[in-house]
């Protein structure tokens, strides 16, 4: 109910507490619906990646003063190849894969990240491991991370056992 009051000779209409509460509930409800349904509202729920966001590169190039150019993962951790692997086939399983973690992909579908003319991207592919998981490969060589590389830039796995090495890139 709306009541009329006179204050200093001026008529004012004041809503009752119930009317104010109902108005607030309606406004909040409209804002909520708009925020959760509208794609243009900046706080709207994100139901997937936006088309203008580009995923990070799968492999990156690092320049080392004595080793030259070599590959890292998207976070800067050194990637390695295993000399006993066959082209597009990983032979590192069980205990080996615990120490030398396969650089796993989310699925068997390779998404070109970044510029299609990027040589690193063109040389990268995905293989399927015997356990059904998917692993990145570079020039048909499965890629791994070494457990003793504690931070980006470490190269503790280079030349381990004569079979493990960084991936030189020219």
N, C-alpha and C positions, 0 to 999 in steps of 0.2 A: 504494500500500500504506500502511496506517495502522500506526504503531508505538506501543506503550505504553511510557511511561517513568515512573520514580518520581523525584520531586524533593521533598526534605524529608518523605518519608514519604507524599506524596500522589500518587496515580496520575494521570497526564495522558495524553491521547491526542493525538499530534502527527501531522498529515498530512504526507506526504512532499512534496517540491518539485513533483513531477508532479501530485499531487492539488490542490495550491494553484493551480498554473497552469491546470489544467482548470476549477476553480471560478471563477477570475477571468475566463477566456474566456467561460464560460457567462453569468455575471452581466453582463459588458459587452455581450454579444450580445443578451440580453433587454432591457437598457436601450436599446440602439440601435434595436431593433425597436419598442419602445414609443414612443420619441421620434419616429421617422419615420412611424409609422402612426397614432398617437393624435391625435385632434383636440383633446383636452382638455389635452395636454401643451403648455406655453407655448413650447417650442423646436421643436415639430413643424414639418415643412415646410409652407410656405404655398403652397397651390395656387391661390389667387385671393383677391380682396378679401373681407374678412370683412363680413358684412351690417351690422354696426354702424358701420363706417367710412364716412363720407359724403364723396364727392368734393368738391374745391374748386369754388367758384362759377366759372363760365365768365367772367362779367363782374362788375366791382365798380364801385361809385359812389365818386367822390372829390369833395370840396368844395374849390374854389379860391376865394380871396378876391375876385378880380376876374372870373374866368371863370364862376363858379357851379359847378353839379354837372356832372360829365362822367364818361365810362366809362374803365375800365382793364381790362387782362386780369387773370387770377388772381394774377399776381405784382406787380401795381401799375404795369405799363407802360401808358402812354397809348394808347388806341385811336383810330383816325381813320377817317373816311369820305372817299370820293373823289366829288367833285361830278359827274363825268362818268359814273359807274356808273349802270346801269339798276336798277330794283327787282329784287332777287334775282339780279343778274347782275354779275359783276366784269369790268370792261374793262381793268383794270391787269394787264398781262402782261409777260413778258420783262424788259427793263431797269427798267420801272416796278415790277415785283414784286420786283426785287432791292433797290431803294431803299425801297419801301413793302411790306414783307413781309406777305402775307395772313395773317390770324389763323386758322391751320389747325386743323381738327378731326380726330380720329383716324379717324372714319368718317362716313357720311351719317346715322347714327342719332343723334338728339339725346336725351341723357339729362337729364331734369329734375334739376338739382342743388339740393339744399336744399329750402326751403319752396315748394310748388307755388303759393302765393298771392303769391310774390315777383314784383313787376312786372317787374324786370329779366329774370328767367328767362322769364317769359311772352312778352316781346318779342324774345327771342333765338331764332334758328333757324340752320339750316345749308343752304348752297347748294353745288352742285357746280360746280367751275371747269372750263374747257375742257380742262385737262390731266388731268382725272379726280380731282384732289384735292378735299377738302371744306374749306369756309371758313365761319367763323361770320359771321352777319349780325345786325344789330340793327334792328328795324323795317324789314326788307327791304333794308337797306343793308349791303353787305359791309364787314367790319372789317379794318383794317390796323394794323401797327406801323411806326414810322418808324426808319430805320437810324441816324439821328443822335440818337435818344433813348438816351443811354448808361446811364441808371439809372431806376429807378421814380420817377415824379413829373415827369420831364422832359416838356416840351410844345413841343419844337422844331419839330414838324411842323404846328402850328396856323397856318392861313392861308397855307401855302406855295403859290405859284403861283395863289392865289385859288380853288383847287379842293379843297384838303385842309383838313379841320377836325376838331377834337375832336367828340365826340358829346354835345351838351348834353342833360341829363336833368332834367325838372321833376318 
